[in-house]
Amino acid sequence: MVLEKLGSSLKDTLSKIAKAMFVDDKLINELVKDIQRALLQADVNVKLVFDLTNNIRERIKAEKDVKGLTKKEQLINVVYEELVNFLGKEAYKIEIKEKPFKIMLVGLFGSGKTTTSGKLARFFTKRGYKVALLGLDIHRPAAMDQIEQIAAQVHVPVYLNKVEKDPIKIWNQYKDEYKKYDVLIIDTAGRDALSKDLIKEIESINKEIKPNENLLVISADIGQAAQKQAQQFHDSCHVTGVIATKMDGTAKAGGALSACAVTQAPIKFIGVGEKLDDLEQFNPQGFVGRLLGMGDLEALLEKAKEAITEEQAEDLGKKLLKGDFTLIDLYEQMEAMSKMGPLSKIMEMIPGFGQIKMPKEALQVQEEKLKKWKIAMNSMTKEELEEPEIISGTRIERIAKGSGLTTGTVKELIKQYNQSKKMIKMMKGSGDINKMMKKMQGKLPPGFGM
């Protein structure tokens, strides 16, 4: 999970509120100290931490009771809202307004710019845009080879020149080609924000290309140093936003996040893994929701859209309303889940599930089960998939033998199917699934809707 240690500490803090008998000064002081400790351990700037916790303390004391919320819920809502404000308040989404829309990546050595260019290409391609990459990193020996390989992985064209040592000449070499594309992603050489020669080069590139977005790629593991680097790049290159990489494996990420969020360059994307799909638009509300175990419905729906088409979703919805649910539907659900990413990442996006302290080992076991169940279903006949009720002892043995699995695994799959079908019938029996969703909404933490 992104910022796992910070998230765990903040969840423990909220749990303390939930268990408290009264909301009094003692509880508020304990809450503030716990938040301060959690943020400081995540390498967030000391002054920023105290500014945040002072805001929380003052709001809790000043605000009157809110209709429909208990005092505890109001307290949790204040923590949530102040953390969201602290990380930039609103999401800054990139809108493709002209063709070609030029996105230039700048940043430090080793920040992951070239890999990020591939992630951005995948991100925009999935949304129906025609994308191309342009390699202008003339200083790193393997840079051109790397961007060529990444372009092949994401199936987009790349423009580069392995001999030319002037980035502006490379830009002008392919100028007539760029108008074929909706989005052009430009990878530049890594540099230190304090290196005058390299900054002079990026300034001249910036002046020639005139990018629509100038994104600073910054590694979360540099902690509080991110603030100084972000400000220097912003002053030199007019940075319009930040992409924070390596958000999945460092305790210092809190420092990079908060430091960038308070500069004039808001965070627009975060890298949450090594794969080319592991890039998310940064949304402070959803991000804080995940940290506090409240979930991130917007990110979950975004992933679902990538995994399943609208037609498939509509077809499944009609089947559910009729009460029809076969092993084929269960298989399609499992396929969609596998496309959405690791189970641990999906769970933290589902409201309420992020608060469940399930060991990583248990999640890995569950993922292994899903793989085995899919193998078992591949060994079934069309009739068995459409009418699972006919699967009895002899059929179970045949399926187990054909798939190389135990009869216990096949029985477990049938049990899971029966449980899923029972839940579908309950939903159908409720008369109105929308009403049921509203009931679920009422159980979500304050600040979240469905």
matplotlib code that plots the C-alpha trace (Angstrom):
import matplotlib.pyplot as plt

x = [0.0, 1.1, 2.4, 1.4, 3.0, 1.4, -2.0, -1.7, -0.9, -3.8, -6.3, -5.2, -5.9, -9.4, -10.0, -9.1, -11.8, -14.4, -13.7, -13.7, -16.6, -16.6, -15.1, -13.3, -10.1, -8.0, -9.2, -8.5, -5.0, -4.2, -5.6, -3.4, -0.3, -1.0, -1.4, 1.8, 3.8, 2.5, 3.2, 6.7, 7.6, 6.5, 9.1, 6.6, 8.1, 7.8, 6.3, 3.7, 2.8, 2.2, 0.2, -2.0, -2.6, -3.3, -6.0, -7.5, -7.5, -9.0, -11.8, -12.8, -13.1, -14.8, -17.3, -20.8, -22.6, -23.4, -26.8, -26.8, -23.3, -22.3, -19.5, -17.1, -18.1, -17.7, -14.2, -13.2, -14.6, -12.5, -9.4, -10.3, -11.0, -7.9, -5.7, -7.3, -6.7, -3.1, -2.5, -3.8, -7.6, -8.6, -7.5, -5.8, -6.7, -5.0, -7.5, -6.4, -7.5, -5.4, -3.6, -0.8, -1.0, 2.6, 3.6, 7.2, 8.9, 11.7, 13.4, 16.4, 18.7, 17.2, 13.7, 12.1, 11.2, 11.7, 9.6, 7.0, 6.8, 5.7, 3.2, 1.7, 1.6, -0.4, -2.6, -3.7, -3.8, -6.4, -8.5, -8.7, -5.9, -3.4, 0.0, 3.7, 6.9, 9.9, 13.3, 15.4, 17.7, 21.1, 23.3, 22.5, 24.1, 21.2, 18.4, 17.4, 17.5, 15.3, 12.6, 12.6, 11.9, 9.2, 7.5, 7.4, 5.8, 3.0, 2.6, 3.2, 5.6, 8.7, 10.8, 14.6, 18.1, 20.9, 23.6, 22.5, 23.6, 21.4, 17.9, 16.4, 17.7, 16.0, 12.7, 12.8, 13.8, 10.3, 8.2, 5.9, 5.1, 3.7, 0.4, -0.6, -1.1, -3.4, -0.7, 3.1, 5.1, 8.6, 11.3, 14.3, 17.6, 17.9, 19.4, 19.9, 17.8, 20.9, 23.1, 23.3, 24.3, 21.6, 19.0, 20.0, 19.5, 16.0, 15.1, 16.0, 14.1, 11.1, 11.2, 11.4, 8.8, 6.3, 4.8, 1.1, 2.1, 5.6, 5.6, 8.3, 9.0, 10.3, 11.1, 9.2, 12.2, 14.1, 11.6, 11.6, 14.3, 11.5, 10.2, 13.4, 13.9, 10.2, 10.5, 13.8, 12.4, 9.3, 11.3, 13.5, 11.0, 7.6, 6.5, 2.7, 2.6, 4.4, 4.5, 5.6, 7.2, 8.1, 5.1, 4.7, 7.9, 9.2, 8.5, 9.7, 6.9, 4.9, 7.6, 7.6, 3.8, 3.3, 6.2, 5.1, 1.4, 2.2, 4.3, 2.8, 3.2, 0.4, 0.8, -1.1, 0.0, 1.5, 3.5, 2.3, 4.3, 6.9, 4.4, 3.4, -0.2, 0.9, 0.1, -2.8, -4.2, -3.6, -6.8, -6.3, -9.8, -9.4, -5.8, -6.7, -9.6, -7.3, -4.9, -7.8, -9.3, -12.4, -11.7, -11.4, -14.5, -13.3, -10.1, -11.9, -14.4, -11.6, -9.9, -13.2, -13.7, -10.3, -11.1, -14.6, -16.5, -19.7, -21.6, -20.3, -21.2, -24.7, -25.2, -24.1, -26.4, -29.4, -28.6, -28.3, -31.7, -33.3, -31.6, -29.6, -26.0, -23.9, -20.3, -19.6, -20.6, -18.4, -15.6, -16.0, -16.0, -12.8, -11.2, -12.1, -10.7, -7.4, -7.1, -7.7, -4.5, -3.4, -6.2, -4.5, -4.7, -8.3, -9.3, -7.9, -10.1, -13.4, -15.0, -14.6, -12.3, -9.2, -9.8, -9.7, -6.2, -5.8, -2.3, -0.6, -0.2, -4.0, -4.5, -1.8, -3.6, -6.9, -5.3, -3.9, -7.4, -8.8, -6.2, -7.0, -10.8, -10.3, -8.3, -11.1, -13.7, -11.6, -12.0, -15.9, -18.3, -20.5, -23.5, -21.8, -20.8, -24.3, -26.0, -23.6, -26.4, -25.7, -22.1, -22.2, -19.7, -18.6, -18.5, -16.4, -13.9, -13.7, -13.2, -10.5, -8.7, -8.9, -7.6, -4.9, -6.5, -8.0, -11.7, -11.6, -10.6, -13.5, -16.0, -14.7, -15.4, -19.0, -19.5, -18.3, -20.7, -23.6, -22.8, -22.6, -25.9, -27.5, -26.4, -27.7, -31.1, -31.1, -30.4, -33.2, -35.6, -34.9, -37.0, -34.7, -31.0, -30.6, -32.3, -30.0, -27.0, -28.3, -28.5, -24.9, -24.0, -25.3, -22.8, -19.8, -17.7, -18.5, -17.4, -17.9, -20.8, -21.7]
y = [0.0, 3.6, 5.1, 1.9, 2.9, 6.3, 4.8, 2.2, 4.9, 7.1, 4.2, 3.4, 7.0, 6.9, 3.5, 5.3, 7.9, 5.2, 3.3, 6.5, 7.0, 10.8, 13.4, 15.7, 17.7, 14.7, 12.7, 15.7, 16.2, 12.5, 12.6, 15.6, 14.0, 10.8, 12.6, 14.6, 11.5, 9.7, 12.6, 13.2, 9.5, 9.9, 12.7, 15.5, 19.0, 19.8, 23.3, 21.9, 19.2, 21.7, 24.1, 21.1, 19.9, 23.4, 23.8, 20.5, 21.5, 24.9, 23.6, 20.9, 23.5, 26.2, 24.2, 23.6, 20.3, 19.3, 17.9, 14.2, 13.6, 12.4, 14.2, 11.3, 11.4, 15.1, 14.7, 12.1, 14.4, 17.3, 15.1, 13.9, 17.4, 19.0, 16.3, 16.8, 20.5, 19.8, 17.7, 20.3, 20.1, 19.4, 17.1, 18.8, 16.7, 17.3, 18.1, 17.6, 20.8, 21.0, 18.8, 17.8, 18.4, 18.6, 17.1, 17.6, 15.7, 17.3, 16.1, 14.8, 12.0, 8.6, 10.0, 7.6, 10.1, 7.7, 4.9, 7.6, 8.7, 5.1, 5.1, 8.4, 7.0, 4.0, 6.2, 8.4, 5.5, 3.8, 6.9, 6.8, 9.3, 8.8, 9.1, 9.4, 9.7, 11.9, 11.2, 14.3, 12.8, 13.2, 12.8, 9.4, 6.7, 4.1, 6.7, 6.4, 2.6, 2.6, 4.9, 2.8, -0.4, 1.3, 2.7, -0.9, -2.2, 0.4, 0.1, 3.8, 5.3, 7.0, 9.8, 9.9, 10.3, 8.2, 10.3, 13.9, 15.8, 18.8, 18.3, 21.2, 19.8, 16.4, 18.3, 20.1, 17.0, 15.5, 18.7, 17.7, 14.4, 15.7, 16.9, 13.3, 12.8, 13.9, 13.7, 14.1, 13.1, 14.5, 12.9, 15.1, 14.5, 14.3, 17.2, 18.8, 21.9, 23.8, 22.8, 26.0, 24.4, 21.8, 24.3, 26.6, 23.7, 22.9, 26.5, 26.7, 23.4, 24.8, 28.1, 26.2, 23.5, 25.6, 22.6, 22.6, 20.8, 20.9, 18.1, 17.7, 14.0, 13.6, 10.5, 10.2, 8.8, 12.1, 13.3, 16.9, 17.8, 17.6, 21.0, 22.8, 20.9, 21.5, 25.3, 25.6, 23.7, 25.8, 29.1, 27.9, 26.0, 27.1, 23.7, 23.2, 20.0, 17.2, 13.4, 11.7, 8.3, 5.4, 6.1, 2.4, 1.7, 4.5, 6.0, 9.4, 9.8, 11.9, 14.6, 14.7, 14.8, 17.6, 19.6, 19.6, 20.2, 23.5, 24.8, 26.4, 23.0, 20.7, 16.9, 15.6, 11.9, 9.4, 6.3, 3.4, 0.5, -0.7, -1.8, 0.5, 0.5, 1.7, 5.4, 7.2, 10.7, 12.3, 13.1, 14.4, 13.2, 9.7, 9.5, 10.5, 8.2, 5.3, 6.4, 6.5, 3.2, 5.0, 3.8, 5.6, 5.0, 7.3, 5.3, 2.0, 3.0, 4.2, 0.8, -1.0, 1.0, -0.2, -3.8, -4.2, -2.4, -0.5, -3.1, -5.9, -4.0, -3.3, -6.9, -8.2, -5.6, -6.9, -10.5, -9.5, -7.7, -10.9, -13.0, -14.9, -15.7, -18.5, -19.6, -17.7, -14.5, -15.4, -16.1, -12.7, -10.9, -12.7, -11.8, -8.1, -8.2, -9.7, -6.9, -4.2, -5.2, -6.9, -7.7, -5.7, -2.5, -3.1, -3.7, -0.4, 1.4, -0.2, 1.9, 0.1, -2.7, -0.6, -0.7, -4.5, -5.5, -8.5, -9.9, -9.8, -13.5, -14.0, -11.8, -13.8, -17.0, -15.5, -14.5, -18.0, -19.4, -17.1, -18.5, -22.1, -21.5, -20.0, -23.2, -25.4, -23.5, -23.9, -27.7, -27.5, -28.1, -25.3, -27.0, -27.0, -23.4, -22.4, -24.7, -25.2, -26.9, -30.1, -30.3, -33.3, -35.9, -37.6, -34.3, -32.7, -35.6, -35.3, -31.5, -31.9, -34.5, -32.5, -29.3, -31.0, -29.7, -31.3, -32.1, -29.8, -26.8, -27.5, -27.8, -24.5, -22.9, -24.2, -23.0, -19.5, -19.5, -20.5, -17.7, -15.2, -16.3, -16.1, -12.5, -11.7, -13.2, -11.0, -7.9, -8.9, -9.5, -6.1, -4.7, -1.8, -2.2, 1.6, 1.7, -0.9, 1.1, 4.2, 2.1, 1.1, 4.8, 5.6, 3.2, 4.9, 7.4, 11.1, 12.8, 9.8, 9.0, 6.4]
z = [0.0, -0.6, 2.7, 4.5, 7.8, 7.9, 6.9, 9.7, 12.3, 11.2, 11.2, 14.8, 15.7, 14.3, 16.0, 19.3, 18.6, 17.8, 21.1, 23.3, 25.7, 25.4, 23.1, 25.6, 25.7, 26.7, 23.7, 21.4, 22.8, 22.3, 18.8, 17.9, 19.3, 17.5, 14.2, 14.8, 15.5, 12.5, 10.1, 11.5, 11.1, 7.5, 7.1, 6.8, 7.5, 11.2, 10.7, 8.3, 10.8, 13.6, 11.3, 10.3, 13.8, 15.1, 12.4, 13.5, 17.2, 16.5, 14.2, 16.7, 19.5, 17.3, 15.3, 16.6, 16.4, 12.8, 12.2, 11.3, 12.7, 16.2, 18.0, 17.1, 13.4, 13.4, 14.9, 12.2, 9.5, 10.7, 10.5, 7.0, 5.7, 7.1, 5.7, 2.3, 2.5, 3.6, 0.4, -2.0, -1.5, -5.1, -7.9, -10.8, -13.9, -17.3, -20.0, -23.6, -25.3, -28.5, -30.9, -30.3, -26.5, -25.5, -22.0, -21.2, -18.3, -16.3, -13.1, -11.2, -12.2, -11.3, -10.6, -13.1, -15.9, -18.8, -17.2, -16.3, -19.9, -20.7, -17.9, -19.1, -22.7, -21.4, -19.3, -22.2, -24.7, -22.5, -22.7, -26.4, -27.3, -30.0, -28.3, -29.3, -27.3, -28.0, -26.5, -25.8, -23.1, -24.9, -21.8, -20.4, -22.7, -22.5, -22.4, -26.1, -26.0, -22.8, -24.2, -27.4, -25.4, -23.3, -26.4, -27.8, -24.5, -24.6, -28.4, -29.3, -31.8, -30.5, -32.1, -31.2, -32.7, -31.1, -32.8, -32.5, -29.3, -29.6, -28.2, -30.1, -33.4, -32.5, -31.7, -35.1, -37.0, -36.5, -36.3, -39.2, -37.6, -34.3, -35.7, -36.3, -32.5, -29.8, -27.0, -27.4, -24.3, -24.2, -22.1, -21.2, -19.5, -15.7, -14.0, -10.6, -10.1, -8.9, -11.9, -14.0, -17.3, -17.3, -16.2, -19.0, -21.4, -20.1, -20.3, -24.0, -24.7, -22.8, -24.8, -28.2, -27.5, -25.4, -23.7, -22.6, -19.4, -17.8, -15.3, -12.7, -12.0, -8.4, -6.5, -3.2, -1.4, -1.4, 1.4, 2.4, -0.2, -2.7, -1.7, -2.5, -5.8, -6.8, -6.1, -8.1, -11.1, -10.9, -10.9, -13.8, -16.1, -15.1, -13.8, -14.1, -12.0, -10.2, -10.7, -7.5, -8.3, -5.9, -3.7, -2.9, -1.1, 1.1, 4.5, 3.3, 0.7, 3.2, 3.0, -0.8, -1.0, 1.5, 0.3, -3.4, -2.5, -0.8, -3.6, -6.8, -8.5, -7.5, -7.7, -10.7, -10.8, -8.4, -9.3, -7.1, -8.5, -11.1, -13.8, -16.6, -15.4, -11.9, -12.4, -10.8, -11.1, -7.7, -5.9, -2.3, -1.2, -2.4, -1.3, 2.3, 2.2, 1.5, 4.3, 6.8, 5.6, 4.1, 0.6, -2.8, -4.9, -7.7, -8.2, -7.9, -10.6, -12.8, -12.5, -13.1, -16.4, -17.6, -16.7, -18.0, -20.9, -20.3, -22.4, -20.1, -17.0, -18.4, -19.4, -15.9, -14.3, -16.3, -15.2, -11.6, -11.7, -13.2, -10.5, -13.2, -12.1, -13.5, -13.1, -16.4, -14.6, -11.6, -14.0, -15.7, -12.4, -11.4, -14.8, -14.3, -10.7, -12.0, -14.6, -11.9, -10.0, -6.8, -4.3, -1.6, -3.8, -4.7, -1.1, 0.1, -2.4, -1.1, 1.6, 5.0, 3.7, 4.2, 7.9, 8.0, 9.2, 6.9, 6.8, 3.4, 3.5, 3.7, 0.7, -1.2, -0.3, -1.6, -4.9, -5.3, -4.8, -7.5, -9.9, -9.1, -9.4, -12.9, -13.9, -12.5, -14.6, -17.7, -17.2, -17.0, -19.8, -21.2, -19.5, -16.1, -16.4, -17.3, -14.8, -11.8, -9.8, -11.8, -10.6, -8.2, -6.8, -10.1, -12.0, -9.2, -9.4, -13.2, -13.1, -10.4, -12.4, -15.6, -14.0, -11.8, -8.6, -5.5, -5.2, -2.1, -4.3, -6.8, -3.9, -2.4, -5.8, -5.9, -2.3, -3.3, -6.3, -4.1, -1.6, -4.4, -5.9, -2.5, -2.1, -5.6, -4.6, -1.4, -3.5, -5.9, -3.0, -1.6, -4.5, -5.4, -5.6, -5.5, -2.1, -0.9, -2.1, -0.2, 3.0, 2.4, 1.9, 5.3, 6.8, 5.1, 7.1, 6.8, 3.6, 1.4, -1.0, -3.6]

ax = plt.figure().add_subplot(projection="3d")
ax.plot(x, y, z, "-o")
ax.set_aspect("equal")
plt.show()
